[in-house]
């Protein structure tokens, strides 16, 4: 089954950030992997989960 695609607002909610903060993370290159699809920034759910897991791994 294909990953669910998430919008910036969905990722912001998942990370506890505002959409503007996620946009800034994209600009800085510190956001989860994403792509432009049909003119919208999209994230694969698995990439967002991997981003969160990596943050916890670095904190240990």
PyMOL commands that set and color helices and strands:
alter all, ss='L'
color gray80, all
select helices_A, chain A and resi 8-15+19-28+45-59
alter helices_A, ss='H'
color red, helices_A
select strands_A, chain A and resi 5-6+34-37+40-44
alter strands_A, ss='S'
color yellow, strands_A
deselect
rebuild
show_as cartoon
